[in-house]
Amino acid sequence: MKSASLLLALSTASAFCQSSDFVNFIRQTQQGTGVVWDMPAATGAAASAPALVSRGALFQLWSIQQGQTREYLLDQKLVGSHLPAADIRVITLDPNGTVPRTRMDQPFTVEINVDGLLSGSGLPMAATHVLLEQHVASYPADRSSLDPTAVLSNTPLHKGYLAANGRTVLKFPASSLKAADPTKALGEEHFVVHALSDGSITQTQIASCKLQVWPVASGEINGIANGDIIHSRTPQIALVLADLYPRSDTSFMLYEGSSIYGITGTLLKAYANTSETTNSSVITTHELDSKLTKDGTYTVALMSTTVFGAELLCPPVTFQVKRPLQLNALQANNSGSN
């Protein structure tokens, strides 16, 4: 047994568990002997309790929610004398969010850095390769997070070996999540690197990163339809907003003419989704009637602005205003004597 001083820092993934409702601890499992040692964890660093053995040790960062007695595995690292090291980073077009996130139709990149692999003949595969897996899982109704352990226990969508130290870059044109309507898929993708079993150390996760995937927003303009002719007051308009992207702004706009392109519109109604998850809502507006001050052709459009740009939530609606003329007649009655 060799003595080692290993510094363990709390993972950034545990930031949401830093409250009185959660108890955090680091579990050290000696590979080969199976000896387990739990050490209370707080913000900062500490030396490992048992010394590292030749077969290595698995360090897991756990958090327990006391009120509901729920356990969360936040991070884990396998440390040994000849173990490879790895880290994973997911890069999206959205710089916000506590974890990487994207929209179903947007591209993203996964960067994997591997170190510690050996080269040469006669070496075991565990010394020359690591295993990369891609897991996907959809969100159940009314859920916006998943237990990583449950996701990773499923069969991976894709897997393959990395046999070289350095950076590997994978580019994805869109998420691999599936749904009846592909634009409405939502859930998570997890990318994991495993150190391989070599007979003394079991296959163990050495790096992971997850990606949140949100659906494409959509909408409806109810109360007015293409080709309608308004003769008097405008009917009440209902805006149906579905799956608005986190931190997005929705605008209900009015344009003179039959096109929305190349001209400046008038804002009728604004709605902001300030949450970190998608949002759906139905809002009504009466502002249209006061803006139709003259007869003519008009178009209304429902638009959403996100980090990916401004997009229509549904086709624009073009209608006409033809109000009847109001004639004020003056009748004079002249009575005179001859």
Buried (B, 14 or more C-beta within 10 A) or exposed (E): EEEBEBEBEBBEBBEBBEEEEBBBBBBBBBBEEEEEEEBEBEEEEBEBEBEBBEBBBBBBBBBBBEEEEEEBBBBBBBBBEBBBBBBBBBBBBBEEBEBBBBBBBBEBEBBBBBEBBEEEEEBBEBBBBBBBBBBBBBBEEEEBEBEBEEBBEEEBBEEEEBEEBEEBEBEBEBBEBEEEEBEBBBBBBBBBBBBBBBEEBBBBBBBBBBBBBBBBBBBBBBBBEEEBEBEEEBBEBBBBBBBBBBBBBBBBBBBBEEEBEEEEBBEBBEBEBEEBBBBEEEBEBEBBBEBBEEEEBBBBBBBBBBBBEEEEBBEBBBBBBEEEEEEEEEEEEEEEEE
